[in-house]
Amino acid sequence: MNISVTGRNIDVTPPLREYVESKLDRIRRHFDQLIDVQFVLDVDKLVHHVEATIHTRGKDLFAENNDQDMYAAIDGLVDKLDRQLIKHKEKLQSKNRAQARKVTNAR
């Protein structure tokens, strides 16, 4: 899995990069088929803006979050991505179960 952390109007320091990567462990726990993850960190006056795009097999997920603190913005973003990935995983599982039922009923 490729992880890209870039910054606009901010230098991405090693502790900030490590924080983002540690939060990705939570996402990997629910869904391990991630291909590429891109984070964009941005600061505009007092508002910290975080965007993320996750590429999985068959679906691209996007989320963004704003907060007054960068770490809080990252936490909120990871919560949003986690909910999206859980929903995506449930759809995949229900689709696979439906196909399995079709196969067993056809026999």
Contact map, one row per residue, 1 for C-alpha under 8 A:
11100000000000000000000000000000011110000000000000000000000000000000000000000000000000000000000000000000000
11110000000000000000000000000000001110000000000000000000000000000000000000000000000000000000000000000000000
11111000000000000000000000000000000111100000000000000000000000000000000000000000000000000000000000000000000
01111100000000000000000000000000000011100000000000000000000000000000000000000000000000000000000000000000000
00111110000100001000000000000000000001111000000000000000000000000000000000000000000000000000000000000000000
00011111000100000000000000000000000001111000000000000000000000000000000000000000000000000000000000000000000
00001111111100000000000000000000000000011100000000000000000000000000000000000000000000000000000000000000000
00000111111000000000000000000000000000011110000000000000000000000000000000000000000000000000000000000000000
00000011111000000000000000000000000000000111000000000000000000000000000000000000000000000000000000000000000
00000011111100000000000000000000000000001110000000000000000000000000000000000000000000000000000000000000000
00000011111110000000000000000000000000000000000000000000000000000000000000000000000000000000000000000000000
00001110011111011000000000000000000000000000000000000000000000000000000000000000000000000000000000000000000
00000000001111111000000000000000000000000000000000000000000000000000000000000000000000000000000000000000000
00000000000111111100000000000000000000000000000000000000000000000000000000000000000000000000000000000000000
00000000000011111110000000000000000000000000000000000000000000000000000000000000000000000000000000000000000
00000000000111111111000000000000000000000000000000000000000000000000000000000000000000000000000000000000000
00001000000111111111100000000000000000000000000000000000000000000000000000000000000000000000000000000000000
00000000000001111111110000000000000000000000000000000000000000000000000000000000000000000000000000000000000
00000000000000111111111000000000000000000000000000000000000000000000000000000000000000000000000000000000000
00000000000000011111111100000000000000000000000000000000000000000000000001000000000000000000000000000000000
00000000000000001111111110000000000000000000000000000000000000000000000000000000000000000000000000000000000
00000000000000000111111111000000000000000000000000000000000000000000000000000000000000000000000000000000000
00000000000000000011111111100000000000000000000000000000000000000000000000100100000000000000000000000000000
00000000000000000001111111110000000000000000000000000000000000000000000000000100000000000000000000000000000
00000000000000000000111111111000000000000000000000000000000000000000000000000000000000000000000000000000000
00000000000000000000011111111100000000000000000000000000000000000000000000000000010000000000000000000000000
00000000000000000000001111111111000000000000000000000000000000000000000000000100110010000000000000000000000
00000000000000000000000111111111110000000000000000000000000000000000000000000000000000000000000000000000000
00000000000000000000000011111111000000000000000000000000000000000000000000000000000000000000000000000000000
00000000000000000000000001111111000000000000000000000000000000000000000000000000010011000000000000000000000
00000000000000000000000000111111110000000000000000000000000000000000000000000000000011001000000000000000000
00000000000000000000000000111111110000000000000000000000000000000000000000000000000000000000000000000000000
00000000000000000000000000010011111000000000000000000001100000000000000000000000000000000000000000000000000
10000000000000000000000000010011111110000000000000000111100000000000000000000000000000000000000000000000000
11000000000000000000000000000000111110000000000000000111100000000000000000000000000000000000000000000000000
11100000000000000000000000000000011111000000000000000111000000000000000000000000000000000000000000000000000
11110000000000000000000000000000011111100000000000011110000000000000000000000000000000000000000000000000000
00111100000000000000000000000000000111110000000000011100000000000000000000000000000000000000000000000000000
00111100000000000000000000000000000011111000000001111000000000000000000000000000000000000000000000000000000
00001111000000000000000000000000000001111100000001110000000000000000000000000000000000000000000000000000000
00001111010000000000000000000000000000111110000111100000000000000000000000000000000000000000000000000000000
00000011110000000000000000000000000000011111000111000000000000000000000000000000000000000000000000000000000
00000001110000000000000000000000000000001111111110000000000000000000000000000000000000000000000000000000000
00000000100000000000000000000000000000000111111110000000000000000000000000000000000000000000000000000000000
00000000000000000000000000000000000000000011111000000000000000000000000000000000000000000000000000000000000
00000000000000000000000000000000000000000011111100000000000000000001000000000000000000000000000000000000000
00000000000000000000000000000000000000000011111110000000000000000111100000000000000000000000000000000000000
00000000000000000000000000000000000000001111011111000000000000000111110010000000000000000000000000000000000
00000000000000000000000000000000000000001111001111100000000000011110010010000000000000000000000000000000000
00000000000000000000000000000000000000111100000111110000000000011100010011001000000000000000000000000000000
00000000000000000000000000000000000000111000000011111000000001111000000000001000000000000000000000000000000
00000000000000000000000000000000000011110000000001111100000001110000000000001000000000000000000000000000000
00000000000000000000000000000000000011100000000000111110000111100000000000000000000000000000000000000000000
00000000000000000000000000000000011111000000000000011111000111000000000000000000000000000000000000000000000
00000000000000000000000000000000011110000000000000001111101110000000000000000000000000000000000000000000000
00000000000000000000000000000000111100000000000000000111111110000000000000000000000000000000000000000000000
00000000000000000000000000000000111000000000000000000011111000000000000000000000000000000000000000000000000
00000000000000000000000000000000000000000000000000000001111100000000000000000000000000000000000000000000000
00000000000000000000000000000000000000000000000000000011111110000000000000000000000000000000000000000000000
00000000000000000000000000000000000000000000000000001111011111000000000000000000000000000000000000000000000
00000000000000000000000000000000000000000000000000001111001111100000000000000000100110000000000000000000000
00000000000000000000000000000000000000000000000000111100000111110000000000000000100000000000000000000000000
00000000000000000000000000000000000000000000000000111000000011111000000000001001100000000000000000000000000
00000000000000000000000000000000000000000000000011110000000001111100000000001000000000000000000000000000000
00000000000000000000000000000000000000000000000011100000000000111110000011011000000000000000000000000000000
00000000000000000000000000000000000000000000001111000000000000011111000010000000000000000000000000000000000
00000000000000000000000000000000000000000000001110000000000000001111110110000000000000000000000000000000000
00000000000000000000000000000000000000000000011100000000000000000111110110000000000000000000000000000000000
00000000000000000000000000000000000000000000001100000000000000000011111110000000000000000000000000000000000
00000000000000000000000000000000000000000000000111000000000000000011111111000000000000000000000000000000000
00000000000000000000000000000000000000000000000000000000000000000000111111100000000000000000000000000000000
00000000000000000000000000000000000000000000000000000000000000000011111111110000000000000000000000000000000
00000000000000000000000000000000000000000000000111000000000000001111111111111000000000000000000000000000000
00000000000000000001000000000000000000000000000001000000000000001000011111111100000000000000000000000000000
00000000000000000000001000000000000000000000000000000000000000000000001111111110000000000000000000000000000
00000000000000000000000000000000000000000000000000000000000000001000000111111111000000000000000000000000000
00000000000000000000000000000000000000000000000001110000000000111000000011111111100000000000000000000000000
00000000000000000000001100100000000000000000000000000000000000000000000001111111110000000000000000000000000
00000000000000000000000000000000000000000000000000000000000000000000000000111111111000000000000000000000000
00000000000000000000000000000000000000000000000000000000000000100000000000011111111100000000000000000000000
00000000000000000000000000100000000000000000000000000000000011100000000000001111111110000000000000000000000
00000000000000000000000001100100000000000000000000000000000000000000000000000111111111000000000000000000000
00000000000000000000000000000000000000000000000000000000000000000000000000000011111111100000000000000000000
00000000000000000000000000000000000000000000000000000000000010000000000000000001111111110000000000000000000
00000000000000000000000000100110000000000000000000000000000010000000000000000000111111111000000000000000000
00000000000000000000000000000110000000000000000000000000000000000000000000000000011111111100000000000000000
00000000000000000000000000000000000000000000000000000000000000000000000000000000001111111110000000000000000
00000000000000000000000000000000000000000000000000000000000000000000000000000000000111111111000000000000000
00000000000000000000000000000010000000000000000000000000000000000000000000000000000011111111100000000000000
00000000000000000000000000000000000000000000000000000000000000000000000000000000000001111111110000000000000
00000000000000000000000000000000000000000000000000000000000000000000000000000000000000111111111000000000000
00000000000000000000000000000000000000000000000000000000000000000000000000000000000000011111111100000000000
00000000000000000000000000000000000000000000000000000000000000000000000000000000000000001111111110000000000
00000000000000000000000000000000000000000000000000000000000000000000000000000000000000000111111111000000000
00000000000000000000000000000000000000000000000000000000000000000000000000000000000000000011111111100000000
00000000000000000000000000000000000000000000000000000000000000000000000000000000000000000001111111110000000
00000000000000000000000000000000000000000000000000000000000000000000000000000000000000000000111111111000000
00000000000000000000000000000000000000000000000000000000000000000000000000000000000000000000011111111100000
00000000000000000000000000000000000000000000000000000000000000000000000000000000000000000000001111111110000
00000000000000000000000000000000000000000000000000000000000000000000000000000000000000000000000111111111000
00000000000000000000000000000000000000000000000000000000000000000000000000000000000000000000000011111111100
00000000000000000000000000000000000000000000000000000000000000000000000000000000000000000000000001111111110
00000000000000000000000000000000000000000000000000000000000000000000000000000000000000000000000000111111111
00000000000000000000000000000000000000000000000000000000000000000000000000000000000000000000000000011111111
00000000000000000000000000000000000000000000000000000000000000000000000000000000000000000000000000001111111
00000000000000000000000000000000000000000000000000000000000000000000000000000000000000000000000000000111111
00000000000000000000000000000000000000000000000000000000000000000000000000000000000000000000000000000011111
